[in-house]
Amino acid sequence: MKTFITGHKCPDTDSVMSALVMANLEKNLGNTNEIIPCRLGNLNKETEYILNYFKVDAPKLIDSVKDADEVILVDHNSFLESAPDISSAKISKVVDHHRIANFETTEPLFYIAEPVGCTCTILYELYMMNNISIDKTYAGLMLSAIISDSLLFKSPTCTPKDIEAATELAKIANIDINSYGLDMLKAGTDLSSFTPEELLNIDSKEFNANGAKFQIAQVSTVDIDEVLKNKSEIEKAMNNSISSNSLDLFMFTITDILNCNSKAIVLGNKASVVEKAYNVTIKDNLVFLPGVVSRKKQIVPQITENI
């Protein structure tokens, strides 16, 4: 019997760390299946940095869950963001911090979702609730995920629970949050080796709302203008995606992790939705979004409401 544990497509740090941490939790809870942490895409540089730092192997790369007897979803629930055959799988558990969308099962399951900044914050709570000790390595993985999703506690998605969990996990892992966190975040901002297509798929999600289909991709950097040097090629790749995926809107958000601002390239027949949502004017397919860093809290709801 096999249990696959997987995060979403275009896996970010929380998605990958949650799969690894959930696998460890399941073993401690007595799951006797072969438990396999998985991922549905390539690792980003930030995630690679973390895995190398803690000397942990990456989850197994898969494109299907057909070989699993049961599947546990972490850091997502929407079937649009999951494996292509997830609708035919037996989903036994979900641990997530996103809205519930495009999700349905044929059997009852364990489902926990909290309005916190990071899935690993919920996993930390599950360890505490079940009186399971956390070793230094898994504490470090969870701490890293919280730092990543909260942008070192600067994101509006960050909650007191995230800060409390991170503080306790840092003690266990014997890590200085600020120095490690800055090094970790900066490790993920070197985008020089990525093609435009790869840039758009580092962290990208697709949504449906009010009959419209839109995609929001996001990258983090310490120099937005450096990313925009290749703007025309990025736009070309975005237009190809719009055409091949029948998108009404594609928003590529470039977030400055030090100053907590973003610029976004906006394309598609519903590009004006972004102007309405933020009371801005698109110039040369570009908008500046001061204070906007969170796709989940500051982009998706605003676009959904106005599209």
Phi and psi in degrees as a GROMACS rama.xvg file:
@    title "Ramachandran Plot"
@    xaxis  label "Phi"
@    yaxis  label "Psi"
@TYPE xy
-122.843  136.139  LYS-2
-114.001  116.508  THR-3
-93.5036  134.797  PHE-4
-118.841  119.355  ILE-5
-138.462  144.733  THR-6
-90.6908  -161.174  GLY-7
-87.5042  171.867  HIS-8
-61.061  159.901  LYS-9
48.1067  60.4862  CYS-10
-62.2341  132.059  PRO-11
-96.8666  -173.65  ASP-12
-62.9829  -44.4813  THR-13
-62.4283  -40.2678  ASP-14
-61.0586  -44.4183  SER-15
-72.511  -47.6909  VAL-16
-64.7918  -36.974  MET-17
-63.6504  -37.8897  SER-18
-63.7748  -43.2674  ALA-19
-66.8795  -44.8759  LEU-20
-68.9489  -40.7499  VAL-21
-63.7748  -36.5798  MET-22
-61.3324  -43.9119  ALA-23
-64.5672  -40.9407  ASN-24
-63.1147  -43.3928  LEU-25
-60.2185  -41.0994  GLU-26
-62.2965  -41.9073  LYS-27
-70.0735  -25.3275  ASN-28
-82.9273  -6.24491  LEU-29
100.608  12.6784  GLY-30
-67.7484  117.684  ASN-31
-91.8444  -0.756318  THR-32
-68.5173  165.868  ASN-33
-73.1514  114.166  GLU-34
-100.258  121.758  ILE-35
-122.961  106.208  ILE-36
-68.377  135.332  PRO-37
-130.719  166.789  CYS-38
-141.799  153.095  ARG-39
-106.772  16.0517  LEU-40
-171.644  -179.38  GLY-41
-74.4265  155.751  ASN-42
-77.9409  144.17  LEU-43
-86.3577  172.547  ASN-44
-68.6577  -34.1327  LYS-45
-62.0239  -46.1538  GLU-46
-64.3281  -40.3031  THR-47
-60.5223  -41.4976  GLU-48
-58.4973  -45.0793  TYR-49
-65.3616  -47.045  ILE-50
-62.7348  -39.4765  LEU-51
-67.4826  -40.0989  ASN-52
-60.4738  -42.7263  TYR-53
-97.3609  2.73587  PHE-54
55.7658  52.8256  LYS-55
-119.018  137.308  VAL-56
-71.6013  146.288  ASP-57
-70.2147  152.622  ALA-58
-59.2081  159.265  PRO-59
-67.9829  133.16  LYS-60
-81.1572  123.906  LEU-61
-131.831  160.769  ILE-62
-126.561  7.36558  ASP-63
-158.374  153.283  SER-64
-111.369  20.4435  VAL-65
-63.865  -24.6242  LYS-66
-88.0413  -0.544336  ASP-67
-92.8107  139.923  ALA-68
-81.1815  -28.1075  ASP-69
-150.568  156.389  GLU-70
-128.592  137.894  VAL-71
-113.253  126.343  ILE-72
-98.1657  133.007  LEU-73
-125.62  146.636  VAL-74
60.4787  19.5858  ASP-75
-172.969  163.36  HIS-76
-139.595  -24.3378  ASN-77
-64.5583  130.62  SER-78
-64.4497  -24.4449  PHE-79
-64.7053  -25.5717  LEU-80
-99.5815  2.22699  GLU-81
-109.466  -168.738  SER-82
-61.0241  147.017  ALA-83
-60.7044  -24.6488  PRO-84
-107.872  22.3033  ASP-85
-64.6948  -28.3961  ILE-86
-65.1453  -20.8199  SER-87
-98.5797  1.17085  SER-88
-89.3628  158.366  ALA-89
-87.5844  109.014  LYS-90
-93.4793  117.784  ILE-91
-97.5898  -27.6321  SER-92
-149.839  152.714  LYS-93
-137.21  130.484  VAL-94
-126.273  117.123  VAL-95
-153.513  164.262  ASP-96
-132.173  23.3662  HIS-97
-110.914  169.01  HIS-98
-62.5465  155.191  ARG-99
-89.3544  123.048  ILE-100
-152.573  139.435  ALA-101
52.8889  46.4265  ASN-102
-130.919  130.295  PHE-103
-157.418  140.023  GLU-104
-129.556  161.016  THR-105
-94.0149  -11.7439  THR-106
-130.851  156.31  GLU-107
-61.8597  157.353  PRO-108
-154.463  168.526  LEU-109
-85.4706  123.693  PHE-110
-136.866  121.51  TYR-111
-130.793  125.766  ILE-112
-137.218  131.307  ALA-113
-129.763  148.015  GLU-114
-80.7838  65.3228  PRO-115
-116.824  175.144  VAL-116
-81.5091  -11.5496  GLY-117
-155.931  139.729  CYS-118
-62.337  -35.9856  THR-119
-66.0148  -21.3962  CYS-120
-65.1176  -41.3232  THR-121
-67.0899  -40.5294  ILE-122
-63.7572  -38.4709  LEU-123
-58.3891  -43.7816  TYR-124
-62.5133  -37.4799  GLU-125
-66.4054  -37.4526  LEU-126
-60.5914  -45.2415  TYR-127
-65.3069  -44.3941  MET-128
-61.8263  -33.3708  MET-129
-97.6255  8.66543  ASN-130
54.384  44.6814  ASN-131
-106.406  127.396  ILE-132
-73.0454  152.822  SER-133
-115.645  125.648  ILE-134
-83.0414  173.678  ASP-135
-60.9689  -39.4912  LYS-136
-65.1963  -50.1058  THR-137
-70.4229  -29.2343  TYR-138
-63.3653  -42.1172  ALA-139
-64.6826  -39.3766  GLY-140
-64.4596  -44.8765  LEU-141
-65.8329  -43.2025  MET-142
-58.5093  -43.7626  LEU-143
-60.5176  -41.9963  SER-144
-63.5902  -41.7645  ALA-145
-65.9342  -42.8102  ILE-146
-59.2318  -43.7414  ILE-147
-64.2757  -52.163  SER-148
-69.0644  -28.2604  ASP-149
-96.0653  -0.606361  SER-150
49.642  52.5759  LEU-151
57.0327  45.5998  LEU-152
71.7206  13.0954  PHE-153
-92.3107  -17.1717  LYS-154
-73.9678  145.822  SER-155
-67.2346  -11.5052  PRO-156
-79.3381  -14.8432  THR-157
-69.0832  134.915  CYS-158
-119.969  166.938  THR-159
-56.916  -32.2754  PRO-160
-63.854  -39.4624  LYS-161
-63.4993  -44.0969  ASP-162
-65.6619  -41.4739  ILE-163
-63.5425  -45.1934  GLU-164
-62.9112  -45.6183  ALA-165
-61.3955  -40.4359  ALA-166
-61.7285  -45.0188  THR-167
-69.3848  -39.5103  GLU-168
-67.5569  -35.6594  LEU-169
-63.5024  -36.4852  ALA-170
-63.9202  -44.235  LYS-171
-65.2827  -43.0237  ILE-172
-81.1434  -9.02247  ALA-173
56.6494  53.4568  ASN-174
-125.69  137.736  ILE-175
-80.4598  115.123  ASP-176
-58.4573  -47.8336  ILE-177
-68.0946  -48.4244  ASN-178
-68.155  -45.7584  SER-179
-64.9568  -42.8745  TYR-180
-61.0293  -43.9695  GLY-181
-64.9963  -42.3556  LEU-182
-61.6156  -41.9684  ASP-183
-65.1622  -47.343  MET-184
-64.9707  -40.3567  LEU-185
-65.9574  -32.047  LYS-186
-61.9563  -27.6728  ALA-187
-89.3576  0.768665  GLY-188
-99.6372  -1.14387  THR-189
-80.6506  102.102  ASP-190
-107.402  9.47115  LEU-191
-64.3421  -27.3808  SER-192
-91.2042  -1.75891  SER-193
-88.8171  139.037  PHE-194
-74.232  163.152  THR-195
-54.6536  -41.0176  PRO-196
-63.9048  -39.8575  GLU-197
-67.8214  -39.108  GLU-198
-57.4153  -43.4417  LEU-199
-70.2601  -14.6737  LEU-200
-112.629  7.82199  ASN-201
-61.8106  -46.2155  ILE-202
-151.975  90.1868  ASP-203
-133.818  139.617  SER-204
-135.845  146.65  LYS-205
-109.531  143.166  GLU-206
-136.218  155.134  PHE-207
-124.965  132.666  ASN-208
-156.582  131.573  ALA-209
52.3324  39.4987  ASN-210
78.9874  3.76822  GLY-211
-110.134  151.331  ALA-212
-118.627  123.859  LYS-213
-138.68  155.477  PHE-214
-126.58  136.322  GLN-215
-125.358  114.787  ILE-216
-106.314  149.562  ALA-217
-144.049  138.151  GLN-218
-129.826  154.753  VAL-219
-109.632  146.495  SER-220
-155.388  169.781  THR-221
-108.47  2.0027  VAL-222
-150.274  93.7695  ASP-223
-60.6387  -42.4127  ILE-224
-61.8101  -30.9198  ASP-225
-63.5506  -41.3125  GLU-226
-66.6015  -38.4756  VAL-227
-75.2606  -5.78213  LEU-228
-58.7083  -27.0376  LYS-229
-106.472  31.2804  ASN-230
-58.4079  -44.9555  LYS-231
-62.8698  -38.0419  SER-232
-72.5079  -35.0519  GLU-233
-63.3648  -43.3972  ILE-234
-61.8368  -39.4519  GLU-235
-61.153  -44.0511  LYS-236
-66.2651  -37.2765  ALA-237
-64.3779  -43.6992  MET-238
-64.4239  -35.0054  ASN-239
-63.1637  -41.1836  ASN-240
-67.4734  -40.1945  SER-241
-58.9476  -43.5916  ILE-242
-68.7954  -47.3392  SER-243
-74.0759  -25.7892  SER-244
-109.981  8.23992  ASN-245
53.5378  49.8102  SER-246
-86.6806  143.429  LEU-247
-88.9816  -22.5256  ASP-248
-154.249  135.698  LEU-249
-129.107  123.124  PHE-250
-121.545  114.321  MET-251
-103.259  108.288  PHE-252
-100.208  125.686  THR-253
-110.292  113.561  ILE-254
-106.743  127.256  THR-255
-84.7808  108.55  ASP-256
-74.4585  -16.9844  ILE-257
-87.5957  -39.2694  LEU-258
-101.938  -4.32051  ASN-259
57.3539  49.0029  CYS-260
-131.813  167.057  ASN-261
-139.748  152.159  SER-262
-118.905  147.521  LYS-263
-133.661  134.146  ALA-264
-86.2038  128.151  ILE-265
-124.431  122.989  VAL-266
-136.388  158.851  LEU-267
121.165  164.45  GLY-268
-70.5467  -10.9091  ASN-269
-114.199  29.2763  LYS-270
-60.0938  -30.1906  ALA-271
-63.7251  -17.3035  SER-272
-58.5113  -37.6097  VAL-273
-65.2921  -39.481  VAL-274
-61.2716  -43.4982  GLU-275
-66.8467  -41.528  LYS-276
-66.699  -34.019  ALA-277
-117.206  2.0552  TYR-278
55.5672  49.0609  ASN-279
-126.634  170.079  VAL-280
-116.062  128.828  THR-281
-77.0853  125.168  ILE-282
-124.686  120.941  LYS-283
55.6676  40.7722  ASP-284
66.1276  19.7694  ASN-285
-129.112  140.514  LEU-286
-132.317  148.985  VAL-287
-103.08  131.791  PHE-288
-124.172  86.9626  LEU-289
-63.3207  132.412  PRO-290
78.8139  -2.34178  GLY-291
-91.1424  118.532  VAL-292
-133.143  -19.7393  VAL-293
-107.245  117.443  SER-294
-63.8911  -42.8121  ARG-295
-64.8759  -40.0044  LYS-296
-104.614  -27.2845  LYS-297
-114.423  -3.83789  GLN-298
-123.961  -58.5184  ILE-299
-57.9223  -48.1645  VAL-300
-61.9865  -39.7027  PRO-301
-66.8823  -41.8384  GLN-302
-68.9822  -44.9639  ILE-303
-58.6781  -40.9567  THR-304
-68.1913  -28.4396  GLU-305
-107.543  -7.47572  ASN-306
